Amino acid sequence: MNPGNLSGHFTYYQPIAGFCLTQTMVCCINAHIMHPIRSRSLGILFMAAFLSFGGSFPTAADPLRVAFNPKDLPPDLHTVSVQNIPIVYSDQGKGDPLIILSSYPLGTKFWGDWVARLSTSVRVIVVEPPGIRAPSSMGGDFSSLHLLYIYRDFVKAMGLGTVHVMGEGEGGGLAVAFGHHFPEISGAVVSIDGFESVNWSEGFGGVLKLFEQSATGGFGMLLSSGSLKYGEQPPSREAMEKWLVPIQEEDQKKAIHDRFKAFASDVQESYILAMLPNFNRPFLLLRAENDQLLPDGDKYAQRTRSQIRKVTVDYQVIPKAGHFAFLDQPDKVAELVRTFLSNNAISKTAPRTN
């Protein structure tokens, strides 16, 4: 595979007001859960998801396709073509650029409230999952390696030079991999409850089967189990629809599922775990104290710290927070990230190049 030479024609799928909650949505969102859920817990989570969506599911959308047009995007979103793939992103604030790698199918608005806190001192760029609006442009390749080269070329296309990189869950592992592969353009790396040290032997296969067999649940279930805040009081259906990239075509749903399968393969091969001994960028590792989606998070975090030997890991535990710690404790997480990036400004940390 040569990601730099990939090309292809892409189409754009016009957003709709409704969102199709399907089996694909259950099995694709970040691959966050790393251990099988007990049947009782699964039932509780399903009821929370069902009630949070008003007890009903949106209907399928009009399959009309139109050519991608940046003018169709809301004014707060932008796009740039990378490897003939339309990359949609938000861009707020001034200062050192921080790239947030949002996971499938979470859009830029999922990060919106938290980004507003950080963008007072940092330029925050949230990147939508590549290919989710135009799946055919990915050439069928949703592997982590392909995504990393897309992110690298995005940084180059934007003329950003050196950037800080951040992710949560799956995105946290990708942020670490980005720093490993591209140290010449990587400043500091931030991972929130990331999967950088998870491997297949720790129950991931059982969770994959759980997701594939379940036609219930969805984003509401993910929030109710991944956030203390939204577990107690789920957000409105309208809010959740805004947090997701608009999905209306079967090939878009397939693209999300394909990413999930590719990520599962990466985990099985310990793709990111194997990089840790050679990782050498400033690293902030945040772990939520009450992470139900990653109950062995402390074990994974300690393994990550022991595997990274070339730099000292800044490790912080976020109290009273679920897996999506930045939703439960936005001010605390924003302050930790702001301080870390300030102490590791790009002018101090960027590797010298010839």
N, C-alpha and C positions, 0 to 999 in steps of 0.2 A: 504494500500500500504506500502510496505517495500522496499524503493529504494535500500537499501544496499544489498538485496538478489536477485536483478534482474539479470538474465543471459540470454544468447541466442547466437545462431550462427549468425555471420555477414558475409556479402560479401562486396566486394569493387567494385566500379563502375569506370572503367578506364576513366580518364579525356579526354575531347575532345577539339578541338580548338574552336568550336562554342558554343554558349549558347542559349538554347531554351527560348525565351521570351513568356510566356503564361499568361493566366488568373490567374493561381496560383501565379505567380510572383507579380501581382498587389495586390493580397489580403494578401500577407504574409510578406512583407518587414517591419519588426519591428512594424507593426500596428501603424505607426507614426502619421497619421493624425487623430486628435481627433474631428473634426467638418466637416460636409458635405461641399464639395467644390462647388461653384457656377458653373453653366453649362459653362459659358464663360471661367472661369479660368481652368476648366477641359479640355476644348478644346485646350487652349493655352498650357497647360502642356503636353497634348498628342502630339501636333505637335512638341514640343521640344524633347520629348522622341523619336518620330518617326524619326526626322531628325538626332538626335544624334546617332541613330543606322543605319544611312545611308539609311533610307527609306525602309529597308527590314528586314526580320526576319530570323534568322538561321533555318536550317532544323533540324529535329529530328536526334538523334545520333544512331549509331550502338548499339543495345541492348546487345552486348556481355558482360558477367559478368565474372570476375575473382576473385580469393580469394584476400583479402586485403594483401598487401605487403608493408611494410614501405619503401622498396627500390624504389617503384614507385613514391614516393613523391619527390618534388624538394629538393635540398640540404639545403635550408633554412627552411624547415619544418620538424617537428619531430612528433612522435606519441607514445602514451602510452595507454595501455588497462585499462579501468576503468569500473567495472561492466560488463565486456565482451563487452564494447563499445570502438571502436578505437577513441581516442581523438587526434586530430591533432592540433598542436600549433607551434608558433614561439617563439624564446627565444633570446633576445638581451640585452646587457649591463651588468653592475655589480652594486651591491648595494642592498638595500632593494627590495624584489620582489614585483612587481605590476602585478596583474592578470587583464587583460582586457577581459570582457565577450562580445564577438562579437555576434551580433544578426543575426538571419536567414535572408537571406542566405549570409551574408557578411563574406568574408574570411579574413585572416590575412593581406593580402596586402592592403586592404582598409585602414588600420591603418599605413601602412609602412612608409610614409614620416613623419608623426607626431611622430611615435615611435622613428625614428632616432634622432629626436631632444631631446627626453626625456632620451634615453638610455645612454647618456653620464654620467648620475649620478644615474640612477635607472635601475635595472634589469626588463625589461618589457616582460611579457609573454602574448601573445594574443591567446586566446582559440577559435578555430572554434566552431560554433554551434554544440552541440553534436548530433550524429545520422544522420547528413545530408549526410555523405558518405555511411553509412550503416544503413538505416532506421529500418530494422528488429531487430537490436540489442537493440532498445529502448523499445521493448515489447508493442508498441502502446501507450506509456505514454510520452507525451510531455508537461506535466504540469510544472509550475514553480517550484513546490516542488521537482519534480524528477530532474529537471535541477540543482537545488541547491545542492542536495545530490551528483550528479555527479561532480559538481565543488569542493565540499568538498573532495570527494575521489580522485580527480585529485591532489589537493594540497598535500594530504597525500602520494599518489603514487609518486609524484615528490620529496618528502622529504623536502618540503619548510618550514615547521614549520608555523610561522605566516606570513601573506601576506597582503598587501594593495589590495583593490578591486576597480575596476572602470568599469563603463558602460555608454552608451549613449542611450537615449530614453528608450526602453524596458529594455536594459541592465542596465541602471541606476537604475531602480526599482529593478532589480535582485541583483545589488550590495548592495543596502540598505537591502534587505531581507537576503542576505548572512551575512552581519554584524550582523543582528538581530539574526539569527539562530545559527551562529557559532562564537560568540565573542571570544572564546578561541583561534581561529586561525586568527582572523581579526585584522589588524592594523587600518589604516584609510580607509575611503570610499569616492570615488569621483563619482558624477553623473553629466552628461552633458545633460541638457534639458531632464531630466528623467521623468518617469511616476509614480514615487513613490506615488504621491497624487491624481492621476486621478481615477475617478470611473465611473461606467456604466451610471449614470444618466446625464452625460454631453455630450451627443451626440455620444457616441461611437457606439451605435447600428446603427445609421444612416450611419456612415462611413463604418461599416461592410457591409451593404447592397450595398453601393456605390461600394465598391471593388468587391463584388461578382457579380454585374451586368455588370461590365466593363471588356471587353476583350482587352482593349487597354492600352497603357502606359507601365509601368515597372520601371526598375531601373533608366533609363534616366529621367522619369517623377519625380521620387523621388529626384534625384539630382537637377533637375532644380528648384524645389520648396523648397528644403531643404538646398540649398547652394547659397549664393549670387554670389560666384565665378563661379560655374558651371551653374548657371542660365543664366549668361551673355555669357559664352563660354563653352558649354558642352565638356567633355573629349572625346577622341576618343573611338570608339567601342572596340579597343584592350585593352585600359586601363580599361574600365568597365568590360570586361571579366576577367581580372586579379584580379579585386577587389571582384569577386564573387566566392564562392565555386563551382567547376565544377558540373553541373547538367545535367544528361543525361537520367535518368530513371523515369518512371511514379511514382514509389514508393518514389523517392527522392522528386518530386514535391508534392506528397501527404503528405510527412513528413513535408514540410514547411507549407502547408496548415493546417495540424493538429496542428502544433505549434501555428499558428495564432488563431485557434479556442480555443486552451487551454488557450492562453494568454487572449483572450476575456472573457473566463469564469472566469479567475483570477481577471480581472478588475471588472467584474460584482459582484463578491463576495467581492470586496475591500480587496483582500488578502494581498497586501503590505501596503495599507493605514492603515490597522488596526494595523500594527506592529510599526508605527512611535512613539507612546507614550513611548514604551519600548526600542527604539533604543538608544544605548549609546556609539557609536564609534565616533572618530573624523570625521567630515563630511564636505567635500567641495562640495557646490552646485553651479554649473555654469549654467547661463541662457543666451541664445543668445538674443541680443536686437531686431533682425529682424527675429524672428522665425515664418515663415508662416505655418509650419506644426503643430505647437502648439501655436496658436494665443493667447490663454489664459495662456501662460506659466508663466507670472508674478503672476497670481492668484494661479496657482498650486504651484509655488515656495513659495509664502507667506504662503499657507496652510501647506506645508511641514515644514517650519520654525516654525509655531505655534504649530504643532503637536509634533515636536521633543523637548522634555522638559528636557531631562537628560544631554544634551550637547549643547554647543553653535555652531550653524551652521555658517561656513565660507561661506558667500554668495557673489558671484561676477557676475556682468553682463558684457557680452562680446559685446562691440560695433561693429557695422558694420559686423555682423555675422548672418548667418541663423542657422537653426536647427543643422546642422553638423558644429558646431562652430570650431571644431579642423581642419576642411578643410579650412574655410574662414580666420581664425586667428590662424594658427598653432603655431607661435612663442609666441603669447600672452597666449594661453591656456597652452602650454608646460611650460612656466615660472610660471604661477599660480600653476599648478599641482606640479612642481618641488619644489617650495618654500613651499607649503603646506605639501608635504611628508617629506621634510627636517625638518620642524618644528614639525612634528609628527612621527619621526623615530620609527621604530618598537621597538627599545631598550627602548623607552620612553612610548610607548602606549600599548604594548602587555599586555593583562591581565595575571595575575599570575595564574598558575594552580598548583594543588597539585601533 
